[in-house]
Amino acid sequence: MQNRLNNFIFCCLLLGNFIFIQCQQKEKISEPVKTDFEKFTGRWRLGGIQIQDTTSMKWKPAGGLNKNRTGFLIYDGQGGMGVHHVSESYENYQFEGKGGLDSLSQKDLRKLATNFVYFGTYRLNEKDRIIEHQIESHIYPHAWNTVAKRHYEFRGDSLILSPINGNFTGPVRLVWLKLNDR
């Protein structure tokens, strides 16, 4: 009698464990997998610009005007985007000019030139992991109505964009950190 009771309890535990595992697996399966387009959607803060040492192939923080830049990148989830980043301590700069654009000094104008901003639309080539920004307006007039192509990679809450085209002296990448606005 005791053996039958032990067998019955063992079978109940085994069945309960099996049902528990199946429920957990079903929950995992039912979680929707985000497309890359969905992963892009939202606001991103610039974490840094990096350059690759062509000898060691290691990535290191960029220097000069690209050192410690700050800014934002926005993908609206409907095909619209915008990017704006500025040089280190830009927000603390005190303009010498006190009026409109006509009053700005050469130093002021040089500081303004460290702004980087454009807006447009975007589309993805998920197979090749390339995002194309169709630039509709840009701080530099020659860049209007051009396409900026970037290789992309997601690493956790980070987005790494590596320009394919542009005026770069070597491999460069921008690391963007996802903002949790919701």
N, C-alpha and C positions, 0 to 999 in steps of 0.2 A: 504494500500500500504506500509506504514511504517513497519507494522508487517511482511509482506512478505520479505521486504528488511532485517530486523533484523534477521528473521529466516534463510534467505539465508546466511548472514554473519556468523551467529552462526554455521550453518552446514559446511561452508567452513573452519572456525577455527577448528571445531571438527575434520573434515576430515584431515586437515593439521597436527594437533596434533597427530592423530592416525598414519599417515604415518611417522612422525618424530620418534615416539616411536618405530615403527616396524623397521625402519632403524637402530636405535641404538641397538636394541636387535639382529638384524642380524649381526651387527659388533661384538658384544660380542660373539655370537655363533661361528663366523668364526675364532676367535683367536685360534690358535692351542694350545692344552694342552701338556706341555712337559712331557715326561716320566721321571722317576727317572734317567735312564741312561743318558738322555740329561741334566738333572739338574746337574749331577756330572761333566760333561765335562767342562774343563777349569782349571784355576789356583786358588789356595786358599792360603791365608796367615794364619798362626797360630795365633789365637786370644787369646788362653790360654789353659792351662790344668787345669782341675778342679777335685777335689775329693769330694766324698759325705760323709758327717758326718753321720755315721750309727745310731746315736742317734736321731738327729733332722731331718735327711734325706735331709738337705739343702746342696746345692753345694757351694763349696768355692774354691778359687785359691789354686793350689798345692804349696807346699813349696820345700825346698831342691833343688836338681838339676832340678826339674820340674818347679821351680818358674820362671816366665817371659821368658819362652823359645820363640825363634823366628824360623820361618822356612816356608817352602812351601810344598804344596801337588799339584800334577798335575795329572789330568785324561785327556787322549788325545781324548776321544770319540770313540776310535777304540779298546779299551780293554787294553791299556797300561797305566801304572801309575808309579809315583815315589814320594817319600817323603823324606824330609831332614829337620831336626830341631836341633837346638843347644842350649846350656845353655845361661843364661843371660850374656850379654856383651862379648860373644864369639868373635865377630868381633874386639874387642878392645884388645884382649890378645896379649902380646908381647912374642914371643917364646924366650927362653933362648938359645936354640941351633941355630946355624947360618948356618948349612949346610943341608945335607939330613937327613933321618930318624936316622942314626947312631949318629947324634950329639944332638938329643933331650934329654932333662933332664927328670927325673921322673915326675916333675911338668908339663912339656910339654905333656908327654904321658897321664897323668891324664886328662888334658884339652882336648886333642884329643878324649879321651874315652867318653866325654859328647856329641859327635856327635851321631846322630841317623839318619841313611839313609838306604833306600832299594828301589829296583826297581823290577817291575814284571808286571803281568797282573791282571785284576780284572773281576769279574762277580757279578751280582746282583741277589738276591732273593727278588723281590719287595713285594711278599706276606708277608714274615716274616721281611722285612726291614733289611736285612743283606747284607753287601758287603764282599766279600772274596778277599783278596789280595794273589795271588799265587806268592810268593817271589822267584825271580830268582837270585838276588844277594843282599847281606846284609852286613852291616859293621861287623856283628857277624857271623863267619863261620857256627856255629851250626844252624842258622836260614835259610840258603840256602835251597831252595826246600821245604819250609814249607808253610802253609796257615794261614794267620792272618785274623780272622773273627771279624767284627765289626757290632754292631747295628748302624743304621743310622737314622737321623731325619733332615729334612730341616725346618728351621725357617727363613723365609724371605731370606736374602742373607747369612745366616749362615748354615753351615753343622756341625752337632754334630755327632761325631763318638765315640762309647763306645766299647772298646775292650771286646770281649767275652772270648778269650783265651789269655794266657800270664801270666807273673809273676807279678801280681798286688796284693797288700795287701788289697785292698778294691775297691769299685766302683770308676771308673775313666772315664773321658770323655775329648775329645779334641774338642775344638770349632774352626772351620775354617771359615774364612771370604772370600767370593767370590771376586775376583779381576775382575774389568771390563777392560779387555785388548782390547776390540774392540771399 
